[in-house]
Amino acid sequence: MTTPIAQEMRQILEDAFAPSRLEIVNDSANHQGHAGDDGTGESHFSILVESDAFSGVSRLQRQRQVIAALGDIPGQRVHAVAIKALSPDDPRPAA
């Protein structure tokens, strides 16, 4: 089941980066009772976004671009967002 905030983040990231791959995982259940758990079930997320927009961009700058695109979601409406931003050019780990 996709939550309202996850749907909102998906739309924002699709509009901002036209990703070739986008995964948004709600990790909130793993943090019940911990700091930042507000009881909504939408407090912690992991995002993997792969886009041509990240080609030639440093890892730090990619993180900043995703956080900027998400606006008030990270840190205000959601306690924690773990971001992995990739370019299709990035080397893939050996299998």
C-alpha positions as CSV (number, residue, x, y, z in Angstrom):
1,M,0.0,0.0,0.0
2,T,1.3,3.4,-1.0
3,T,0.9,6.2,1.6
4,P,-0.1,9.7,0.7
5,I,3.3,11.1,1.4
6,A,5.0,8.4,-0.6
7,Q,2.6,9.2,-3.5
8,E,3.4,12.9,-3.2
9,M,7.2,12.2,-3.2
10,R,6.8,9.9,-6.2
11,Q,5.0,12.6,-8.2
12,I,7.5,15.3,-7.2
13,L,10.6,13.2,-8.1
14,E,9.1,12.0,-11.4
15,D,8.3,15.6,-12.4
16,A,11.8,16.9,-11.2
17,F,14.1,14.2,-12.5
18,A,12.2,12.0,-15.1
19,P,13.8,8.9,-13.4
20,S,14.5,5.7,-15.2
21,R,14.2,4.0,-11.9
22,L,12.4,5.2,-8.7
23,E,11.8,3.2,-5.6
24,I,10.3,4.7,-2.5
25,V,10.1,2.4,0.6
26,N,8.2,3.3,3.7
27,D,10.5,2.2,6.6
28,S,8.3,3.7,9.3
29,A,7.3,0.3,10.8
30,N,11.0,-0.4,11.5
31,H,11.1,2.8,13.7
32,Q,8.0,2.4,15.8
33,G,8.6,3.8,19.3
34,H,11.9,5.4,18.2
35,A,12.7,9.1,17.9
36,G,10.8,10.7,15.1
37,D,8.0,8.2,15.1
38,D,4.9,10.4,15.1
39,G,2.5,7.5,14.9
40,T,1.3,8.4,11.4
41,G,3.1,5.5,9.8
42,E,4.8,8.0,7.5
43,S,7.9,9.1,9.4
44,H,10.8,7.3,7.7
45,F,11.4,6.6,4.0
46,S,14.2,5.3,1.8
47,I,14.4,6.6,-1.8
48,L,16.4,5.2,-4.7
49,V,16.2,7.5,-7.8
50,E,18.2,7.0,-11.0
51,S,18.1,9.7,-13.6
52,D,20.2,11.2,-16.4
53,A,19.9,14.5,-14.5
54,F,22.5,13.2,-12.1
55,S,25.2,12.5,-14.8
56,G,28.4,14.3,-14.0
57,V,27.0,15.5,-10.6
58,S,28.7,14.7,-7.3
59,R,27.0,12.5,-4.8
60,L,26.5,15.4,-2.4
61,Q,25.0,17.6,-5.1
62,R,22.6,14.8,-6.1
63,Q,21.4,14.5,-2.5
64,R,20.9,18.3,-2.3
65,Q,18.9,18.3,-5.5
66,V,16.6,15.6,-4.3
67,I,16.1,17.3,-0.9
68,A,15.4,20.6,-2.6
69,A,12.9,19.0,-4.9
70,L,11.1,17.4,-1.9
71,G,10.7,20.8,-0.3
72,D,9.2,20.7,3.2
73,I,8.8,16.9,3.3
74,P,12.2,15.9,4.7
75,G,12.8,17.2,8.2
76,Q,9.4,18.8,8.6
77,R,6.6,16.4,7.4
78,V,8.8,13.3,7.5
79,H,11.4,12.6,10.2
80,A,14.0,10.9,8.0
81,V,14.6,10.2,4.3
82,A,17.5,8.1,3.2
83,I,18.4,9.0,-0.4
84,K,20.4,7.1,-3.0
85,A,20.6,9.1,-6.2
86,L,22.2,7.4,-9.1
87,S,23.1,8.2,-12.7
88,P,22.7,5.5,-15.4
89,D,26.5,6.0,-15.9
90,D,27.4,5.0,-12.4
91,P,29.3,1.7,-12.1
92,R,27.2,-1.2,-10.9
93,P,28.5,-3.5,-8.2
94,A,29.8,-6.9,-9.4
95,A,27.3,-9.7,-9.1
